[in-house]
Amino acid sequence: MSKVLPLQTATPRDTHSLNPVTEPRAVRWVLTGIALAFLAFFLVVPLVAVFVQAFAKGVDYYFESLKDPDAWSAIKLTLITAAIAVPLNVVFGLAASWAIAKFDFRGKALLTTLIDLPFSVSPVISGLIYVLMFGAQGWFGPWLAAHDVQIIFAVPGIVLATIFVTFPFVARELIPLMQAQGNDEEEAAHVLGASGWQIFRRVTLPNVKWGLLYGVILCNARAMGEFGAVSVVSGHIRGQTDTMPLHVEILYNEYNFSAAFAVASLLALLALVTLALKLLAERRMSQAVTEAKATAQH
């Protein structure tokens, strides 16, 4: 006959060990206050200052600054660049993350490392690399000149530089999500006779849609706000190859502060919208990961 062990009650020491918060309330309030003060000083105050300066000369001047032909050209070029770079990065991110998370192959570690390369290379250096390759004195410069193709100091160079600095964002969000979800659903679909494209479209893609949205949001924000790499390859041709960040710099250097902050306020609005969408996608993605882990355990 088995012996029933007596029910043990938690001692004060046991209860104390289960509570991770042991600091006095005053310490917690001080630490929280320091964090909030840091955020207010370095994030909230500069953000408010941008909008205050943007409307310093009134609402009419604000909209007139945005209607300026050079400003409108910069806005359109920024949108065009993002519209090209983001979808291409989505295609690459989906393909790379699916290959890395779902298959084993030679060179997998190298591919994962190369995806992180733009994070470790300065954007200015990446811009100089494209100048070295496609500039007038670059590797392909004579051939491009002979065929009347211009990449550097033109829109193609801006798009290429933007793609380089932004292509890790989608892949880096999808890889851990796909790895956490595992291959059980894809294998079940394969057993039932689904093709590779059907498995991807009906199983894999719906499972990673929130992670994909999260990566697209970050990729788009970086594409529209990129300065370093674009500054090198654009040539700063006003009204032709200036994006919004470059146009802000030009206006600021000309002491046209209100107009500069008017254009900068659009980038600030983009940051706020990105933050809101990021929080939504992050919450949905966390729920998706939790559900995937629960499904894998069962």
Secondary structure, 3 states (H helix, E strand, C coil): CCCCCCCCCCCHHHHHHHCCCCCCHHHHHHHHHHHHHHHHHHHHHHHHHHHHHHCCCCHHHHHHHHHCHHHHHHHHHHHHHHHHHHHHHHHHHHHHHHHHHHCCCCCHHHHHHHHCHHHHCCHHHHHHHHHHHHCCCCCCHHHHHHCCCCCCCCHHHHHHHHHHHHCHHHHHHHHHHHHHHCCHHHHHHHHCCCCHHHHHHHHHHHHCHHHHHHHHHHHHHHHHHCCHHHHHHHCCCCCCCCCHHHHHHHHHHCCCHHHHHHHHHHHHHHHHHHHHHHHHHHHHHHHHHHHHHHHHHC
